[in-house]
Amino acid sequence: MADQYTSEITQFLQKFKTEHPDIEQRQRDGRARLWDRPQDSELAEGFKQARVRQNPYVYQNN
């Protein structure tokens, strides 16, 4: 019986994907635009070396 049940959200997503077949490609394009950027290892190393250690208790005057 559980194999035949589909929730409302699953039904909505299936219907949405059939009505908008390009949605997965648009999601991949959006991800690539926002997150999948080339990384500059020299710049990252410079940030790592410039980091200042924070005291364990930030309100202490030592």
N, C-alpha and C positions, 0 to 999 in steps of 0.2 A: 504494500500500500504506500509506503514511503517513496517508492520509485516514481509513482504517478503524481505526487504533490509537487507543485512549483509555487513559490511564494509570489506575492504581488510585485515585489521589486524585481525578481527574476523575470517575470513576464514583461514588466516594463522595459527592462534592459534588452531583452530579446527583441521586443517590438521596436525599440529605439534603434538598435543596431541594424535591423532590416530596413528601416526607413532612412537611416543615415549610414550607408556602407563605408563611407570615407572617414568615419569618426576615429577609428584606431590609428590611421595614418596621420590624422591631424593631431592626435594626442602625442604620437612619437615626434612629430615636427615641433610641437610646443615644448616638449621635454628637451629636445636637442637645442632649441633656441635659448632656454633658460638655464639648463644644468650641465649639459655635456659640452663643456668648454675645454680647450687645450690648457694644460697646466704648465707653468713656467717653474721648473725646479730650482733655478737660481734665485728667483724672487721668493719662493717659499722658504728656502734655506736662509735668506736674509731676514725674513720675518721671524723665523725660529730663533736666530741668533740675537735679534733685537728685543726679544721678549724679556720683560722685567719680572722677577719673582715677586709674588705677593706675600706679605707677612701672613702667618696663620690667623691672627686676629687683626682685622683691618683698622680697628679704632685705637690700637695701642700706639704710643708715640716713640717707639724704638727705632 
